[in-house]
């Protein structure tokens, strides 16, 4: 029984890590939206 609980906990942790990584990737600033104010050539 403890093996099933350990498996369930590790599955939850892995799914949490993957969803956190996906959320961070989706909300990261895009290269085309970032504007470096010290270098106007990077602004679009």
C-alpha positions in Angstrom: 0.0 0.0 0.0 2.8 2.4 0.8 4.2 1.9 -2.7 0.9 3.1 -4.2 0.9 6.2 -2.0 4.5 6.9 -2.9 3.7 6.5 -6.6 0.7 8.8 -6.2 2.7 11.5 -4.4 5.5 11.4 -7.0 2.9 11.6 -9.8 1.4 14.7 -8.2 4.8 16.3 -7.8 5.8 15.6 -11.4 2.5 17.0 -12.8 2.9 20.1 -10.6 6.4 20.6 -11.9 5.3 20.3 -15.5 2.3 22.6 -15.1 4.5 25.2 -13.3 7.0 25.0 -16.2 4.3 25.3 -18.8 2.8 28.3 -17.0 6.1 30.1 -16.7 6.8 29.5 -20.4 3.4 30.8 -21.4 3.8 34.0 -19.3 7.4 34.7 -20.2 8.0 38.0 -22.1 8.3 37.5 -25.8 11.4 38.7 -27.6 9.4 41.0 -29.9 7.6 42.7 -27.0 10.7 43.5 -24.9 12.0 47.0 -25.6 15.4 47.9 -24.4 15.1 51.7 -23.6 18.9 52.1 -23.7 19.0 50.8 -27.3 16.2 52.1 -29.6 17.2 49.7 -32.3 15.6 46.8 -30.3 12.3 48.6 -30.1 9.7 47.6 -32.7 
